[in-house]
Amino acid sequence: PTVNEFQTYQFPRTLADEHAQEVMMIEKDQGQAFSIFDNGKEVSSCISVRENEQASECYVFTNQNHRRQGYARKTVMAWAQHIHGLGKIPFYSHKVDNFASRAVAQKLGLTQSFSVVVYSDEKDIGAN
């Protein structure tokens, strides 16, 4: 069996939109994504992975060559603003050992809400 631990955070009630102009909302097969492009190529994207009428949880990915430049923070914030605008609670989660995602949460000033431990026979659950 595999054991994975995740940390989940909540966003502040008021979100600043200082970088909203850099992020584009685009339609993907999975739903609306909040993305940043560099020379026409998508370099960072945030999208809902779990969602219901009350809340949504996101997944964020940034191209390896574009990391540590604030792109994940910007796309996650744009996503959270959109989710707030829908009257839902946005959540940000990551595996405990994903230090880059932890840094994004810290830079966004998120509040840790809870941790979850998942036991599974699968080799890997949740890439983020």
N, C-alpha and C positions, 0 to 999 in steps of 0.2 A: 504494500500500500504506500501511497504517496501522501505526504502531509504538506500543505501549503497554508501560509498565514498571510492575510491581507489586512491592510489598514484602510479605513474609509474616513473621509473628511467631508465637512460641510463648508459651504461658501458663506461669506458674510451676507447680510440682508441687502446691503447696498454695494453695488459693484461699479467700479470706475470703468469707463470705456476708452481709456487713453490711446489704445492701439486698434480700435475697432476698424478703422479705415484700412488697415493692412490685411485684414482677414476677410476672405470671401466665403459666402455661404453657397455651396454647390450641392446638387442632387447626385447621390450615389445609389447603388443597388441597396445598400444598408439603410439609407435615409439621408437626412440633411447633414452634411459635413461642413465644418468650419476650417478653412484651409488657407495656407500661405503659399504663394508661388514665387519662384525665383527663375527668371528667364524662361517663363512658360511651363516650368516643371513644378508639380506639387512637391513641396519639401516638408510640410508639416500639416497634420490633419487631426481634428478631434470630432468624434461622432458618438451618439448614444449607443450603448451596447445592451442595456437593460432599461426598460421604461414602462411605466404604467400611468394611470391618471393623476397620481400624486407626486411622483418622483422620477428621476432619470439618473443613470450612472454613465460616465463617459469612458472612452478609450482614446488615447492620444498616441500618435506615432510621428516621429521626426526622422527624416533621412539622416543617416549617420554623418554625412559630410556637412550637415547644417545644425548639428546639436551644439548646445552651450551658447546659443545666440538669442535665447528668449522666445523662440518660435512656439514651443510647446505651451509656455505660459500664456502667450497671446491667443492661441487657438482655443485653449481650455477656457480662458476668460470670456471669449466671444461666445462659445458654446453655452457657458453658464448664464450669461446675460440673456441668451435666447430662451433657455429653459425657465429662468425666472420670469421672463415676459409671458410665458405660457401659463404662469401660475403654479409651476411645479418646483419641487426642491431638487437642485442639482447636487449630485454626489461625485466625488473623485476618489478612486480606490487604486491601490497598487500592492504588489507582493511586498512583503516586509523587506526582502533583500534587494529590491529595486531602488537603489540609492538615487538614481537620476530622477525617478518619479517622486521620490520623497522630497528632493530638492525643489521640484516644481511646486509641490504642495506648500512648502515653506515659503517660497518666493511669492506665492499667491496669498499668503497669510491665512490659509485655511485652518479650520479647527478640527482636530481629530475627534471623530464621533465614536467609533468602535473598531474592534479588530475581530476578524473571523478566521477560524481555523477550519480547513477543509480536508477531509480524509477521503482518499479515492484510490481506486485501482489503476486509474489512468496515470501516465507518466508525467504529464504537465497540464495544469489547469490554469488558465489565465496568463497570458503573456505579459500583461502590464503590471 
